[in-house]
Amino acid sequence: MITASAIGANMGSVVWVYYNVTRNGLARPIESQENLFKIERLGLDNFSAPVIAQAPGGVLDLAAVNTDIVIVLKAWL
């Protein structure tokens, strides 16, 4: 398993990835081929801006809000 922190720490880099398969009855693990992957950086254009229903005109006035604040983000694909 590759952790999210490992992905984040290597954004913009090329990483070397391989794995081993251990099977019952075999003395040694089976090694995969070595692969290089470039972990691309995400630009700000990959994310939509959050929408706050209680912020008309894009300005949230906390003094004027008397209900829960709802922030909506579009799904990131």
GUBA-252464 format. One line per 5 residues: number of its first residue (from 1); their letters; for each residue x, y, z of C-alpha. Coordinates in pm, whole numbers, always signed. Layout:
# residues N
NUM	a	X:Y:Z | ...
This chain:
# residues 77
1	mitas	+0:+0:+0 | +125:+346:-87 | +18:+609:+165 | -127:+947:+71 | +163:+1117:+248
6	aigan	+411:+931:+25 | +223:+1047:-285 | +209:+1407:-162 | +576:+1411:-68 | +674:+1296:-419
11	mgsvv	+449:+1517:-634 | +639:+1634:-940 | +890:+1351:-902 | +957:+1022:-1074 | +931:+721:-843
16	wvyyn	+1051:+364:-885 | +786:+103:-801 | +804:-274:-770 | +639:-542:-560 | +699:-897:-438
21	vtrng	+451:-1184:-434 | +501:-1446:-165 | +335:-1781:-237 | +309:-2085:-17 | +546:-2358:-127
26	larpi	+798:-2127:-294 | +1130:-2064:-123 | +1165:-1710:-259 | +918:-1432:-341 | +838:-1356:-704
31	esqen	+954:-1004:-794 | +764:-779:-1033 | +922:-577:-1308 | +1058:-241:-1203 | +842:+50:-1318
36	lfkie	+895:+425:-1319 | +599:+654:-1259 | +584:+1032:-1266 | +358:+1172:-997 | +212:+1484:-1154
41	rlgld	+144:+1802:-961 | -217:+1913:-936 | -280:+2266:-1055 | -541:+2492:-905 | -747:+2445:-1221
46	nfsap	-805:+2084:-1112 | -1025:+2196:-824 | -1352:+2383:-830 | -1401:+2675:-594 | -1612:+2600:-287
51	viaqa	-1959:+2752:-282 | -2094:+2891:+45 | -2471:+2935:+38 | -2462:+3196:+317 | -2203:+3412:+133
56	pggvl	-2388:+3628:-119 | -2142:+3790:-357 | -1865:+3562:-232 | -1828:+3736:+107 | -1916:+3549:+426
61	dlaav	-2028:+3782:+705 | -2020:+3566:+1018 | -2210:+3831:+1215 | -2503:+3801:+973 | -2520:+3419:+974
66	ntdiv	-2771:+3275:+1221 | -2785:+2919:+1084 | -2536:+2646:+998 | -2287:+2739:+728 | -2295:+2501:+431
71	ivlka	-1991:+2468:+205 | -2039:+2271:-117 | -1751:+2125:-320 | -1794:+1956:-656 | -1668:+1600:-671
76	wl	-1301:+1575:-766 | -1239:+1316:-1033
